[in-house]
Amino acid sequence: MSINSIIILSLQYSKLNEEEKVIANYVLLVAAFLMVIFFIGRLFYFFEMAYVEYINKKLFFNHVYFRKKKLTNSQKSLLNKNFKFYQRLSIKHQSYFEHRVYKIISETEFIGKDIDVTEEMKLVLSATLTKLTFGLRDYNIESVERIIFYPEAFYSQTNKTYHKGEFNLGLRALVLSWKDVLHGYEIEDDNLNLAVHEFTHAIHFYYMKVRRSSTSAAIFLDAFVELTTMLDNDQKLKTRLVDSNFLRDYAYTNQFEFISVIVETFIESPQDFRSNFPLIYNKVKTMLGFNFAGY
């Protein structure tokens, strides 16, 4: 009900009979409650955004779920098999993780091209996105509506060459070689994880779109700006980073590849990253809102 409708109903209240007044009272009460909730929400957003932008890049709270969804035992077993991150979480945070995985699986279209989509494929990709956004509240990445699997490297119509993976903004899709997704998890510390890399692209584009209405996006993007500014202002650090080959050369293609490679490296080699480049590591940690065991 619009504010105009509420005003009209209020003005005509005296003309109503007793039964109509009971209904009108109920409608006005519900409308007033919803308006209070709306204004509280706007006020909360205003203060949280101000806090994030000017005081500390940290959410007031992250996990609030009224009806948490649960995974099956087989799904939990797959999580334990593939994600040490999940294993290290507290029981409470594991339940939050499972809820997010459930929601992503249920709201994403999974398509196989010359390959049958399995429960493991759905779970690994959904858990990857859940891990990347677990330190932030805005995990419903609307730039990915579908995930398309090929058995191995595929011919991309985008630039007429073979790819292991790509993020297609127009189709709102991740297109991935399942063989290479698995390889990213078989070797945990080589700083190559296809699913993490492509999801980071999707997160980056989505957060740029919703920056003004999402405190999660503000944290992610503003911390990244701080990181790039720090490197631009500290040429010694920047040169040491480039010369170290700690990040593969592909990172320096453009800002989009830089952010994906640096997040990929953070996820795969957190201890080495923190030891070698603590200032850069801390900026990436802030971007992702990470405060978890192993990081």
NUSEDREN-433015 format. One record per residue (C-alpha): residue number from 1; residue in three letters; y, x, z. Coordinates in pm, whole numbers. Layout:
// residues N
{marfi NUM bado ALA py Y px X pz Z}
...
***
This chain:
// residues 295
{marfi 1 bado MET py 0 px 0 pz 0}
{marfi 2 bado SER py 343 px 137 pz -99}
{marfi 3 bado ILE py 646 px 155 pz 131}
{marfi 4 bado ASN py 816 px -115 pz -81}
{marfi 5 bado SER py 519 px -348 pz -26}
{marfi 6 bado ILE py 537 px -289 pz 349}
{marfi 7 bado ILE py 910 px -369 pz 352}
{marfi 8 bado ILE py 858 px -689 pz 152}
{marfi 9 bado LEU py 575 px -797 pz 383}
{marfi 10 bado SER py 795 px -731 pz 689}
{marfi 11 bado LEU py 1084 px -936 pz 547}
{marfi 12 bado GLN py 858 px -1232 pz 469}
{marfi 13 bado TYR py 677 px -1215 pz 805}
{marfi 14 bado SER py 869 px -1510 pz 958}
{marfi 15 bado LYS py 759 px -1737 pz 673}
{marfi 16 bado LEU py 387 px -1680 pz 733}
{marfi 17 bado ASN py 156 px -1917 pz 920}
{marfi 18 bado GLU py -38 px -1798 pz 1225}
{marfi 19 bado GLU py -350 px -1693 pz 1034}
{marfi 20 bado GLU py -144 px -1505 pz 776}
{marfi 21 bado LYS py 50 px -1334 pz 1057}
{marfi 22 bado VAL py -275 px -1204 pz 1207}
{marfi 23 bado ILE py -369 px -1053 pz 871}
{marfi 24 bado ALA py -17 px -920 pz 822}
{marfi 25 bado ASN py -23 px -759 pz 1168}
{marfi 26 bado TYR py -348 px -585 pz 1081}
{marfi 27 bado VAL py -215 px -464 pz 747}
{marfi 28 bado LEU py 108 px -335 pz 902}
{marfi 29 bado LEU py -85 px -161 pz 1181}
{marfi 30 bado VAL py -315 px 14 pz 933}
{marfi 31 bado ALA py -17 px 107 pz 713}
{marfi 32 bado ALA py 172 px 248 pz 1012}
{marfi 33 bado PHE py -135 px 450 pz 1119}
{marfi 34 bado LEU py -177 px 595 pz 769}
{marfi 35 bado MET py 192 px 683 pz 750}
{marfi 36 bado VAL py 173 px 862 pz 1085}
{marfi 37 bado ILE py -133 px 1057 pz 967}
{marfi 38 bado PHE py 46 px 1145 pz 642}
{marfi 39 bado PHE py 357 px 1271 pz 818}
{marfi 40 bado ILE py 154 px 1466 pz 1073}
{marfi 41 bado GLY py -33 px 1625 pz 784}
{marfi 42 bado ARG py 290 px 1719 pz 607}
{marfi 43 bado LEU py 436 px 1857 pz 930}
{marfi 44 bado PHE py 120 px 2060 pz 995}
{marfi 45 bado TYR py 130 px 2199 pz 641}
{marfi 46 bado PHE py 499 px 2290 pz 674}
{marfi 47 bado PHE py 448 px 2487 pz 996}
{marfi 48 bado GLU py 125 px 2653 pz 881}
{marfi 49 bado MET py 281 px 2762 pz 552}
{marfi 50 bado ALA py 587 px 2899 pz 733}
{marfi 51 bado TYR py 358 px 3086 pz 973}
{marfi 52 bado VAL py 152 px 3231 pz 687}
{marfi 53 bado GLU py 455 px 3336 pz 484}
{marfi 54 bado TYR py 673 px 3480 pz 760}
{marfi 55 bado ILE py 463 px 3566 pz 1065}
{marfi 56 bado ASN py 92 px 3626 pz 1008}
{marfi 57 bado LYS py -139 px 3568 pz 713}
{marfi 58 bado LYS py -388 px 3363 pz 908}
{marfi 59 bado LEU py -479 px 2995 pz 905}
{marfi 60 bado PHE py -427 px 2781 pz 1215}
{marfi 61 bado PHE py -789 px 2673 pz 1173}
{marfi 62 bado ASN py -1053 px 2697 pz 905}
{marfi 63 bado HIS py -1361 px 2483 pz 965}
{marfi 64 bado VAL py -1327 px 2111 pz 1040}
{marfi 65 bado TYR py -1603 px 1885 pz 907}
{marfi 66 bado PHE py -1654 px 1527 pz 1022}
{marfi 67 bado ARG py -2004 px 1493 pz 878}
{marfi 68 bado LYS py -2166 px 1828 pz 822}
{marfi 69 bado LYS py -2431 px 1838 pz 552}
{marfi 70 bado LYS py -2756 px 2026 pz 604}
{marfi 71 bado LEU py -2971 px 2229 pz 371}
{marfi 72 bado THR py -3348 px 2199 pz 345}
{marfi 73 bado ASN py -3573 px 2458 pz 507}
{marfi 74 bado SER py -3656 px 2605 pz 164}
{marfi 75 bado GLN py -3285 px 2639 pz 86}
{marfi 76 bado LYS py -3222 px 2808 pz 420}
{marfi 77 bado SER py -3510 px 3044 pz 345}
{marfi 78 bado LEU py -3345 px 3140 pz 15}
{marfi 79 bado LEU py -3016 px 3203 pz 194}
{marfi 80 bado ASN py -3187 px 3430 pz 445}
{marfi 81 bado LYS py -3360 px 3614 pz 162}
{marfi 82 bado ASN py -3050 px 3677 pz -48}
{marfi 83 bado PHE py -2752 px 3684 pz 189}
{marfi 84 bado LYS py -2725 px 3924 pz 482}
{marfi 85 bado PHE py -2379 px 3778 pz 533}
{marfi 86 bado TYR py -2537 px 3443 pz 622}
{marfi 87 bado GLN py -2798 px 3608 pz 847}
{marfi 88 bado ARG py -2524 px 3774 pz 1056}
{marfi 89 bado LEU py -2328 px 3455 pz 1118}
{marfi 90 bado SER py -2350 px 3267 pz 1447}
{marfi 91 bado ILE py -2553 px 2945 pz 1450}
{marfi 92 bado LYS py -2229 px 2746 pz 1443}
{marfi 93 bado HIS py -2092 px 2935 pz 1146}
{marfi 94 bado GLN py -2425 px 2916 pz 966}
{marfi 95 bado SER py -2397 px 2538 pz 986}
{marfi 96 bado TYR py -2047 px 2558 pz 833}
{marfi 97 bado PHE py -2179 px 2789 pz 560}
{marfi 98 bado GLU py -2465 px 2550 pz 482}
{marfi 99 bado HIS py -2226 px 2253 pz 463}
{marfi 100 bado ARG py -2010 px 2431 pz 208}
{marfi 101 bado VAL py -2310 px 2538 pz 1}
{marfi 102 bado TYR py -2437 px 2179 pz 2}
{marfi 103 bado LYS py -2099 px 2046 pz -114}
{marfi 104 bado ILE py -2065 px 2301 pz -394}
{marfi 105 bado ILE py -2418 px 2232 pz -521}
{marfi 106 bado SER py -2359 px 1856 pz -517}
{marfi 107 bado GLU py -2021 px 1877 pz -694}
{marfi 108 bado THR py -2104 px 2136 pz -961}
{marfi 109 bado GLU py -2282 px 2081 pz -1291}
{marfi 110 bado PHE py -2549 px 2344 pz -1357}
{marfi 111 bado ILE py -2656 px 2394 pz -1719}
{marfi 112 bado GLY py -2931 px 2616 pz -1857}
{marfi 113 bado LYS py -2920 px 2760 pz -2208}
{marfi 114 bado ASP py -3272 px 2866 pz -2306}
{marfi 115 bado ILE py -3355 px 2879 pz -1935}
{marfi 116 bado ASP py -3454 px 2618 pz -1677}
{marfi 117 bado VAL py -3211 px 2590 pz -1385}
{marfi 118 bado THR py -3394 px 2639 pz -1055}
{marfi 119 bado GLU py -3300 px 2564 pz -696}
{marfi 120 bado GLU py -3260 px 2939 pz -637}
{marfi 121 bado MET py -3007 px 2968 pz -920}
{marfi 122 bado LYS py -2798 px 2684 pz -779}
{marfi 123 bado LEU py -2819 px 2822 pz -428}
{marfi 124 bado VAL py -2733 px 3184 pz -513}
{marfi 125 bado LEU py -2423 px 3088 pz -709}
{marfi 126 bado SER py -2305 px 2829 pz -457}
{marfi 127 bado ALA py -2359 px 3070 pz -169}
{marfi 128 bado THR py -2167 px 3341 pz -354}
{marfi 129 bado LEU py -1863 px 3116 pz -384}
{marfi 130 bado THR py -1907 px 3006 pz -23}
{marfi 131 bado LYS py -1911 px 3367 pz 96}
{marfi 132 bado LEU py -1599 px 3462 pz -101}
{marfi 133 bado THR py -1398 px 3169 pz 37}
{marfi 134 bado PHE py -1556 px 3145 pz 383}
{marfi 135 bado GLY py -1255 px 3300 pz 553}
{marfi 136 bado LEU py -1025 px 3043 pz 389}
{marfi 137 bado ARG py -1007 px 2666 pz 415}
{marfi 138 bado ASP py -959 px 2578 pz 48}
{marfi 139 bado TYR py -1307 px 2637 pz -95}
{marfi 140 bado ASN py -1318 px 2353 pz -349}
{marfi 141 bado ILE py -1235 px 2573 pz -648}
{marfi 142 bado GLU py -1147 px 2314 pz -911}
{marfi 143 bado SER py -1133 px 2572 pz -1190}
{marfi 144 bado VAL py -1515 px 2573 pz -1183}
{marfi 145 bado GLU py -1673 px 2237 pz -1259}
{marfi 146 bado ARG py -1986 px 2375 pz -1422}
{marfi 147 bado ILE py -2197 px 2689 pz -1426}
{marfi 148 bado ILE py -2383 px 2776 pz -1745}
{marfi 149 bado PHE py -2681 px 3010 pz -1729}
{marfi 150 bado TYR py -2830 px 3222 pz -2005}
{marfi 151 bado PRO py -3147 px 3424 pz -1943}
{marfi 152 bado GLU py -2963 px 3749 pz -2032}
{marfi 153 bado ALA py -2649 px 3873 pz -2209}
{marfi 154 bado PHE py -2515 px 3606 pz -2447}
{marfi 155 bado TYR py -2293 px 3594 pz -2752}
{marfi 156 bado SER py -1948 px 3474 pz -2652}
{marfi 157 bado GLN py -1745 px 3263 pz -2892}
{marfi 158 bado THR py -1430 px 3365 pz -2704}
{marfi 159 bado ASN py -1409 px 3717 pz -2845}
{marfi 160 bado LYS py -1718 px 3734 pz -3068}
{marfi 161 bado THR py -1917 px 3982 pz -2865}
{marfi 162 bado TYR py -2202 px 3987 pz -2615}
{marfi 163 bado HIS py -2116 px 3924 pz -2249}
{marfi 164 bado LYS py -2304 px 3934 pz -1922}
{marfi 165 bado GLY py -2060 px 3684 pz -1777}
{marfi 166 bado GLU py -1726 px 3517 pz -1830}
{marfi 167 bado PHE py -1494 px 3268 pz -1670}
{marfi 168 bado ASN py -1386 px 3003 pz -1922}
{marfi 169 bado LEU py -1072 px 2835 pz -1789}
{marfi 170 bado GLY py -1061 px 2582 pz -2074}
{marfi 171 bado LEU py -1414 px 2460 pz -2003}
{marfi 172 bado ARG py -1371 px 2507 pz -1628}
{marfi 173 bado ALA py -1695 px 2698 pz -1639}
{marfi 174 bado LEU py -1863 px 3019 pz -1535}
{marfi 175 bado VAL py -2102 px 3145 pz -1801}
{marfi 176 bado LEU py -2354 px 3394 pz -1666}
{marfi 177 bado SER py -2659 px 3599 pz -1754}
{marfi 178 bado TRP py -2911 px 3515 pz -1482}
{marfi 179 bado LYS py -3079 px 3852 pz -1528}
{marfi 180 bado ASP py -2753 px 4027 pz -1444}
{marfi 181 bado VAL py -2671 px 3792 pz -1157}
{marfi 182 bado LEU py -3002 px 3893 pz -998}
{marfi 183 bado HIS py -2932 px 4261 pz -1064}
{marfi 184 bado GLY py -2608 px 4225 pz -867}
{marfi 185 bado TYR py -2807 px 4127 pz -559}
{marfi 186 bado GLU py -3101 px 4363 pz -607}
{marfi 187 bado ILE py -2874 px 4666 pz -564}
{marfi 188 bado GLU py -2636 px 4577 pz -285}
{marfi 189 bado ASP py -2404 px 4878 pz -276}
{marfi 190 bado ASP py -2340 px 4977 pz -638}
{marfi 191 bado ASN py -2013 px 4778 pz -646}
{marfi 192 bado LEU py -2146 px 4570 pz -934}
{marfi 193 bado ASN py -2199 px 4203 pz -866}
{marfi 194 bado LEU py -2152 px 3978 pz -1167}
{marfi 195 bado ALA py -2132 px 3651 pz -973}
{marfi 196 bado VAL py -1873 px 3789 pz -729}
{marfi 197 bado HIS py -1668 px 3933 pz -1015}
{marfi 198 bado GLU py -1652 px 3613 pz -1221}
{marfi 199 bado PHE py -1600 px 3385 pz -921}
{marfi 200 bado THR py -1306 px 3601 pz -815}
{marfi 201 bado HIS py -1146 px 3533 pz -1153}
{marfi 202 bado ALA py -1194 px 3160 pz -1099}
{marfi 203 bado ILE py -1056 px 3172 pz -745}
{marfi 204 bado HIS py -756 px 3376 pz -861}
{marfi 205 bado PHE py -663 px 3129 pz -1137}
{marfi 206 bado TYR py -714 px 2826 pz -914}
{marfi 207 bado TYR py -507 px 2969 pz -630}
{marfi 208 bado MET py -224 px 3052 pz -870}
{marfi 209 bado LYS py -220 px 2685 pz -970}
{marfi 210 bado VAL py -210 px 2549 pz -612}
{marfi 211 bado ARG py -6 px 2826 pz -446}
{marfi 212 bado ARG py 271 px 2590 pz -328}
{marfi 213 bado SER py 34 px 2336 pz -173}
{marfi 214 bado SER py -244 px 2554 pz -30}
{marfi 215 bado THR py -203 px 2795 pz 260}
{marfi 216 bado SER py -536 px 2953 pz 161}
{marfi 217 bado ALA py -390 px 3029 pz -181}
{marfi 218 bado ALA py -74 px 3166 pz -21}
{marfi 219 bado ILE py -275 px 3407 pz 194}
{marfi 220 bado PHE py -490 px 3525 pz -98}
{marfi 221 bado LEU py -205 px 3572 pz -349}
{marfi 222 bado ASP py 62 px 3704 pz -114}
{marfi 223 bado ALA py -172 px 3963 pz 37}
{marfi 224 bado PHE py -263 px 4073 pz -316}
{marfi 225 bado VAL py 107 px 4110 pz -402}
{marfi 226 bado GLU py 151 px 4317 pz -85}
{marfi 227 bado LEU py -143 px 4533 pz -194}
{marfi 228 bado THR py -8 px 4601 pz -544}
{marfi 229 bado THR py 342 px 4661 pz -406}
{marfi 230 bado MET py 202 px 4908 pz -155}
{marfi 231 bado LEU py 26 px 5099 pz -433}
{marfi 232 bado ASP py 338 px 5098 pz -653}
{marfi 233 bado ASN py 547 px 5233 pz -365}
{marfi 234 bado ASP py 293 px 5493 pz -257}
{marfi 235 bado GLN py 217 px 5695 pz -567}
{marfi 236 bado LYS py 14 px 5946 pz -367}
{marfi 237 bado LEU py -223 px 5673 pz -248}
{marfi 238 bado LYS py -238 px 5518 pz -593}
{marfi 239 bado THR py -321 px 5851 pz -756}
{marfi 240 bado ARG py -587 px 5924 pz -496}
{marfi 241 bado LEU py -745 px 5583 pz -559}
{marfi 242 bado VAL py -754 px 5633 pz -936}
{marfi 243 bado ASP py -875 px 5994 pz -921}
{marfi 244 bado SER py -1149 px 5912 pz -669}
{marfi 245 bado ASN py -1331 px 5685 pz -916}
{marfi 246 bado PHE py -1407 px 5464 pz -616}
{marfi 247 bado LEU py -1315 px 5170 pz -837}
{marfi 248 bado ARG py -1468 px 5177 pz -1183}
{marfi 249 bado ASP py -1226 px 5227 pz -1474}
{marfi 250 bado TYR py -1248 px 4861 pz -1574}
{marfi 251 bado ALA py -1037 px 4779 pz -1266}
{marfi 252 bado TYR py -729 px 4922 pz -1435}
{marfi 253 bado THR py -750 px 4701 pz -1744}
{marfi 254 bado ASN py -506 px 4445 pz -1602}
{marfi 255 bado GLN py -421 px 4270 pz -1272}
{marfi 256 bado PHE py -698 px 4013 pz -1319}
{marfi 257 bado GLU py -969 px 4276 pz -1357}
{marfi 258 bado PHE py -817 px 4481 pz -1076}
{marfi 259 bado ILE py -840 px 4195 pz -828}
{marfi 260 bado SER py -1199 px 4111 pz -932}
{marfi 261 bado VAL py -1321 px 4471 pz -914}
{marfi 262 bado ILE py -1150 px 4539 pz -582}
{marfi 263 bado VAL py -1301 px 4224 pz -425}
{marfi 264 bado GLU py -1638 px 4313 pz -577}
{marfi 265 bado THR py -1616 px 4660 pz -417}
{marfi 266 bado PHE py -1505 px 4515 pz -84}
{marfi 267 bado ILE py -1803 px 4277 pz -77}
{marfi 268 bado GLU py -2058 px 4539 pz -183}
{marfi 269 bado SER py -1939 px 4852 pz 5}
{marfi 270 bado PRO py -1722 px 4748 pz 300}
{marfi 271 bado GLN py -1800 px 5050 pz 518}
{marfi 272 bado ASP py -1730 px 5308 pz 245}
{marfi 273 bado PHE py -1419 px 5116 pz 144}
{marfi 274 bado ARG py -1283 px 5112 pz 500}
{marfi 275 bado SER py -1361 px 5483 pz 549}
{marfi 276 bado ASN py -1202 px 5601 pz 226}
{marfi 277 bado PHE py -908 px 5364 pz 182}
{marfi 278 bado PRO py -840 px 5181 pz 511}
{marfi 279 bado LEU py -495 px 5051 pz 411}
{marfi 280 bado ILE py -623 px 4898 pz 88}
{marfi 281 bado TYR py -936 px 4769 pz 263}
{marfi 282 bado ASN py -727 px 4585 pz 523}
{marfi 283 bado LYS py -518 px 4415 pz 254}
{marfi 284 bado VAL py -832 px 4286 pz 80}
{marfi 285 bado LYS py -971 px 4176 pz 417}
{marfi 286 bado THR py -651 px 3979 pz 475}
{marfi 287 bado MET py -671 px 3827 pz 125}
{marfi 288 bado LEU py -1014 px 3683 pz 199}
{marfi 289 bado GLY py -947 px 3598 pz 563}
{marfi 290 bado PHE py -1256 px 3799 pz 656}
{marfi 291 bado ASN py -1335 px 3855 pz 1021}
{marfi 292 bado PHE py -1713 px 3863 pz 1007}
{marfi 293 bado ALA py -1995 px 4097 pz 1109}
{marfi 294 bado GLY py -2031 px 4380 pz 858}
{marfi 295 bado TYR py -1665 px 4364 pz 756}
***
